[in-house]
Amino acid sequence: MSATAITTLKRSTVPRWVGVALMVGVVVNLAAEAVSASAWDVRPYSYADDYVNFLGSPFAGTFQGVQISSPLWFIMTTGWIITAVLIATAGIRFGFALRGRKAIAIATLSTIQGIALILFAVVPLTPETIDRGLLGVYLLGAFLSIIAGNALAILVGLFTRALGIPRPIRILSVTLGAIGLISIGATYGWAPIGIAERISVYTYLAWALITGLHLVTSRRRRR
């Protein structure tokens, strides 16, 4: 086998650890969410009516007429950071397996999604955030993580035919990403905020879980 062929083989193969990283990222996110929500001690956390970010807020009290108390906020914050690192790393490795503009686009979106989710985690929605003029940073993290995550799902679905990902999974990736992006305009301000946020978040998490599961379980080997 020539050196060129070996290089092509290395670049066009996505290792199984990418699938593991995607799956673990999703599991960590959902587990941290469930644990943090179950620990609310003043009132039950509402998956439908409360902001997702309230789970990672260290503030305890009334904020904009809503009672917040998340004793295990640090678990949610840590969960988001771990998820950001894992999904971003997996996405960058997807980009490495491609070439040219496709590689740059996927790697860039992965990096943006990871940084934005970390911003969302470390700048929670609290009175102090607003008083310090950091509301824009919170909003930037919130919307960029959602937009970049769903756009990443779409691009992976569109660009990875050469990597051996089956057509049904690629179609599902594009569909989930599109639903996530469309739902931002279709549900925000219309549906309860917890539902609106989770539709656009869970779409790219579902993409990561399904894609990761395929990469882990598939026995297909490229030559």
C-alpha positions as CSV (number, residue, x, y, z in Angstrom):
1,M,0.0,0.0,0.0
2,S,1.4,3.4,-1.0
3,A,2.0,6.3,1.5
4,T,-0.9,8.2,-0.1
5,A,-3.3,5.4,0.4
6,I,-2.3,5.0,4.0
7,T,-2.8,8.7,4.6
8,T,-6.2,8.5,3.0
9,L,-7.2,5.5,5.1
10,K,-6.2,7.3,8.3
11,R,-8.1,10.5,7.5
12,S,-11.3,8.7,6.3
13,T,-11.7,6.5,9.3
14,V,-13.5,7.6,12.4
15,P,-12.3,5.7,15.5
16,R,-14.8,4.2,17.9
17,W,-13.7,6.5,20.7
18,V,-15.5,9.3,18.9
19,G,-18.7,7.3,19.3
20,V,-18.0,6.7,23.0
21,A,-17.3,10.4,23.5
22,L,-20.6,11.4,21.9
23,M,-22.6,8.8,24.0
24,V,-20.9,9.7,27.3
25,G,-21.4,13.4,26.6
26,V,-25.2,12.8,26.2
27,V,-25.5,10.5,29.2
28,V,-23.5,12.9,31.5
29,N,-25.8,15.8,30.4
30,L,-29.0,14.0,31.0
31,A,-27.9,12.4,34.2
32,A,-26.7,15.7,35.6
33,E,-30.0,17.3,34.6
34,A,-32.0,14.6,36.4
35,V,-29.9,14.6,39.5
36,S,-29.9,18.4,39.8
37,A,-33.7,18.7,39.1
38,S,-34.5,16.1,41.7
39,A,-32.6,18.0,44.4
40,W,-34.7,21.2,44.2
41,D,-35.7,21.8,47.8
42,V,-38.1,24.8,47.9
43,R,-40.4,23.6,45.1
44,P,-40.2,20.9,42.4
45,Y,-38.2,21.9,39.3
46,S,-40.5,22.1,36.2
47,Y,-39.0,20.6,33.0
48,A,-41.8,22.5,31.1
49,D,-41.8,25.9,32.7
50,D,-38.4,26.5,34.1
51,Y,-35.3,27.6,32.2
52,V,-32.8,24.8,31.7
53,N,-30.0,27.1,33.1
54,F,-31.8,27.4,36.4
55,L,-30.5,23.9,37.2
56,G,-26.9,25.2,37.1
57,S,-27.6,28.4,39.0
58,P,-26.0,28.9,42.4
59,F,-28.6,31.7,43.2
60,A,-31.3,30.8,45.7
61,G,-34.3,33.1,46.0
62,T,-36.8,34.8,43.7
63,F,-35.7,35.9,40.3
64,Q,-38.1,37.6,37.9
65,G,-41.0,36.3,40.0
66,V,-39.7,32.7,39.9
67,Q,-38.4,30.8,43.0
68,I,-35.0,29.2,42.3
69,S,-33.2,26.8,44.6
70,S,-30.8,24.2,43.0
71,P,-28.6,22.8,45.8
72,L,-26.7,20.6,43.3
73,W,-26.2,23.3,40.8
74,F,-22.5,22.4,40.6
75,I,-23.3,19.0,39.3
76,M,-25.2,20.5,36.4
77,T,-22.5,23.0,35.7
78,T,-19.9,20.2,35.7
79,G,-22.1,18.1,33.5
80,W,-22.4,20.8,30.9
81,I,-18.6,21.4,30.8
82,I,-17.9,17.7,30.4
83,T,-20.5,17.4,27.7
84,A,-19.1,20.4,25.9
85,V,-15.5,19.0,25.9
86,L,-16.6,15.5,24.8
87,I,-18.9,16.5,21.9
88,A,-16.5,19.2,20.7
89,T,-13.6,16.8,20.7
90,A,-15.7,14.2,18.8
91,G,-16.8,16.8,16.3
92,I,-13.2,18.0,15.7
93,R,-12.2,14.4,15.1
94,F,-15.0,14.1,12.6
95,G,-13.6,17.1,10.8
96,F,-10.1,15.5,10.8
97,A,-11.5,12.5,8.9
98,L,-12.6,14.8,6.1
99,R,-10.8,17.3,3.9
100,G,-10.9,20.9,2.9
101,R,-13.8,23.2,3.7
102,K,-15.9,20.3,5.0
103,A,-13.2,19.6,7.6
104,I,-12.9,23.2,8.6
105,A,-16.7,23.7,8.8
106,I,-17.2,20.8,11.1
107,A,-14.2,21.5,13.3
108,T,-15.2,25.2,13.6
109,L,-18.8,24.4,14.6
110,S,-17.6,21.8,17.1
111,T,-15.3,24.3,18.7
112,I,-18.0,27.0,18.8
113,Q,-20.5,24.6,20.3
114,G,-18.1,23.5,23.0
115,I,-17.0,27.1,24.0
116,A,-20.6,28.3,23.9
117,L,-21.9,25.5,26.2
118,I,-19.1,26.2,28.7
119,L,-20.1,29.9,28.7
120,F,-23.7,28.8,29.3
121,A,-22.5,26.7,32.2
122,V,-20.2,29.3,33.9
123,V,-22.4,32.4,33.4
124,P,-25.7,31.3,34.8
125,L,-29.0,33.3,34.6
126,T,-29.0,35.1,38.0
127,P,-29.6,38.7,39.3
128,E,-25.8,39.1,39.7
129,T,-25.3,38.2,36.0
130,I,-27.6,41.0,35.0
131,D,-26.2,43.5,37.5
132,R,-22.6,42.8,36.2
133,G,-23.7,43.3,32.6
134,L,-23.1,39.7,31.7
135,L,-26.6,38.9,30.4
136,G,-25.3,39.2,26.8
137,V,-22.6,36.6,27.6
138,Y,-25.2,34.2,29.0
139,L,-27.5,34.7,25.9
140,L,-24.5,34.2,23.6
141,G,-23.6,30.9,25.2
142,A,-27.2,29.7,25.2
143,F,-28.1,30.5,21.6
144,L,-24.7,29.7,20.1
145,S,-24.5,26.3,21.8
146,I,-28.0,25.4,20.4
147,I,-27.4,26.8,16.9
148,A,-23.9,25.3,16.6
149,G,-24.9,21.9,18.0
150,N,-27.8,21.5,15.6
151,A,-25.8,22.9,12.7
152,L,-23.1,20.3,13.5
153,A,-25.7,17.5,13.3
154,I,-26.7,18.8,9.9
155,L,-23.2,19.1,8.5
156,V,-22.1,15.7,9.8
157,G,-25.2,14.2,8.1
158,L,-24.4,16.0,4.8
159,F,-20.7,15.5,4.7
160,T,-19.9,12.1,6.1
161,R,-21.1,9.7,3.3
162,A,-17.5,8.9,2.6
163,L,-16.9,7.8,6.2
164,G,-19.3,4.8,5.9
165,I,-22.1,6.2,8.0
166,P,-25.4,4.7,6.7
167,R,-27.8,6.8,4.8
168,P,-30.7,6.5,7.3
169,I,-28.5,7.9,10.1
170,R,-27.2,10.7,7.9
171,I,-30.8,11.6,7.0
172,L,-31.8,11.4,10.6
173,S,-28.9,13.7,11.6
174,V,-30.0,16.4,9.1
175,T,-33.6,16.0,10.2
176,L,-32.9,16.4,13.9
177,G,-30.6,19.4,13.3
178,A,-33.2,21.1,11.1
179,I,-35.9,20.5,13.7
180,G,-33.6,22.0,16.4
181,L,-32.9,25.1,14.4
182,I,-36.5,25.6,13.2
183,S,-37.8,25.2,16.7
184,I,-35.9,28.2,17.9
185,G,-38.1,30.5,16.0
186,A,-41.2,28.3,16.1
187,T,-41.4,27.7,19.9
188,Y,-39.4,30.5,21.7
189,G,-42.0,33.0,23.0
190,W,-44.8,30.6,22.1
191,A,-44.3,27.4,24.1
192,P,-43.4,27.2,27.8
193,I,-39.7,28.1,28.0
194,G,-38.6,24.7,29.4
195,I,-40.2,22.9,26.5
196,A,-38.9,25.4,23.9
197,E,-35.4,25.1,25.1
198,R,-35.4,21.3,25.4
199,I,-36.7,20.7,21.9
200,S,-33.7,22.6,20.4
201,V,-31.2,21.0,22.9
202,Y,-32.5,17.4,22.8
203,T,-32.4,17.3,19.0
204,Y,-28.6,17.6,18.8
205,L,-28.2,15.4,21.9
206,A,-30.3,12.8,20.1
207,W,-28.1,13.2,17.1
208,A,-25.0,12.7,19.2
209,L,-26.4,9.6,20.9
210,I,-27.6,7.9,17.7
211,T,-24.4,8.7,15.8
212,G,-22.2,7.6,18.8
213,L,-24.2,4.3,19.1
214,H,-23.6,3.5,15.5
215,L,-19.9,4.2,15.7
216,V,-19.5,2.0,18.8
217,T,-21.6,-0.9,17.5
218,S,-20.7,-1.0,13.9
219,R,-18.3,-3.7,12.8
220,R,-17.7,-2.2,9.4
221,R,-14.1,-1.7,8.5
222,R,-12.9,0.5,5.6
223,R,-10.0,-0.7,3.5
